[in-house]
Amino acid sequence: MAKKRVFSGIQPTGILHIGNYLGAIKNWVSLLDDHDCIFCIVDYHAITVPYEPAEMQNRIFDAALGYIACGVDPEKCSIFVQSDVPEHTELTWYLNTVIPVAYLERMTQFKDKSEQFRDNVTMGLLDYPVLQAADILIYKAEIVPVGEDQSQHLELTRDVARKFNNLYGETFPEPRTLIGKAARVVGLDGQAKMSKTLNNYISITELPEEMWKKLSVAVTDPSRKRRKDTGNPDICNIRMLHALFSIEKEQMYVVEGCRSAGIGCLDCKKILSDAISREMAPIRERYEQLKSDRDKILTVLEEGAKRCREIAQNTIREVKKKMGLLR
Ligand code: TYM
């Protein structure tokens, strides 16, 4: 039986953080053996808000390095840069003609970003989800592993697929959103989603000393002011991170210790810091090793793009034929 196709992507906006790792990449790795996986570095998306052109290629390289260091084995999947397969933008145009503007105007990410970049709300920003739909549909992917923040864009992708299929005949499968255990990793402020923009993150290559600096001031249960106060682990983000990194025994120890004031918040954070290091240290080491092998990374991206271009060109031919655009 043919393996189901998986597609996902991340914007090259700087070093990957543990929210990207837990929310997306860790799931990607778990799918490698039994699926036909395609993972993209979505640079076309990253240019929809102000950015520094001189930094773009380094960011793309860093993202590729991050994927591979986290275990996305290029021998088992395709990794490529979106703008190396310009057919994504061609399909975006075709899909633009089937999707009402109102659907795009109600996207929460569009509303948030329009607020953030009030003086520069571009067509690119509005059209962002259609490009995302094109990314997925051009490969006829059936499964899209992402964090919860992408659910609305995935719903739109299914709307686009349905509308296109109704108008021009069955072409695209409606892809399934695959959200893992770490649907929304909260940042060190204990409130907002972990993100680079909010600077509330731990990167995948954070050194233990740096991580400790960040963790030691991370927000916990605000009602626990002194060490002898009992705390409520259910509302503490450090406990949530324990659930994602620590072994059962450590989790029971910190939950019980917090409830009974048996351990302090710093003790709890120390155990978490060790647990994160346990999982992330090999990733950081692989990242450092791979960094010097620039050619290897570039070859992975070239080979990925070659395979993806072929699939994308076939879909474009089919779409043009169905839309009456092929002579
Ligand atoms: P991006 O670059 O914002 O995030 C990449 C992936 O990381 C997940 N993620 C998180 N998951 C849990 N907790 C967090 N704090 C957290 N922060 C980020 C995101 O959910 C995502 O899975 N629009 C997409 C990129 C994209 C894409 C696609 C994704 C473009 N085309 C096609 C899937 C399929 C984005 O901006 O992701």
Residues whose N, C-alpha, C, O or C-beta is under 5 A from the ligand:
A	BS01	TYM	F7 S8 G9 I10 Q11 G19 N20 G23 A24 V42 H45 Q132 D135 P145 V146 G147 E148 D149 Q150 A182 A183 R184 V185 K193 M194
